[in-house]
């Protein structure tokens, strides 16, 4: 699938929703498809529907359009009530911060500019996600430390979420978030040390599902993530 096919599918989805859903909904495209680094066959197409009434009887009106979209191979959109969305910044600070960096309103009013995450909520959420990711990557390294193909799978599956966390870390530090992995990592290179470039190296293999990660590369990846944890941990004391 190419970008033209995706754009056509998005237009068809929105057109069907506008015919069948309750009036007053918003459809928002975010993530890699809005940022410009969407990879066919690898990247999800991230959509959010903000609806005026999330009651079950209203949600059922979305079923035909969402079913058709899902059967075409796309992930169903996130669905949230408009009032719920207005109160969600404290529990979805990472998602909201990253969404604000790159999104496109496909239908309805713009719900994204109306919410902004508190810096304290964002810092705690980033640290929690980074620490969890580091623990899981260490598990993989200990168990599969000499199996390059398996390490490659773990590295590639983790890199999109890590880049989200690093972009949000840049926002937290008052730095440019970066549109590409190179730009995002460059803003953090001083804090992440010599192993920062391994993040860019792994990200460059996102189109290669068969990539095998050398154990030494994975070890450098672990160190880069560990340093990211330390960086965010220290931000609670006002460091930059």
Secondary structure by P-SEA (a helix, b strand, c coil): ccaaaaaaaaaaaaaaaaaccccbbbbbbbccccccccccccccbbbbbbcccccaaaaaaaaaaaaaaaaacccccccccaaaaaacccccaaaaaaaaacccccccccccccbbbbaaaaaaaaaaaaaaaaaaaaaaaaaccccaaaaaaaaaaaaaaaaaaaaaaaaaacccccccaaaaaaacccccccccaaaaaaaaacccccbbbcaaaaaaaaaaaaaaaaaaaacccccc
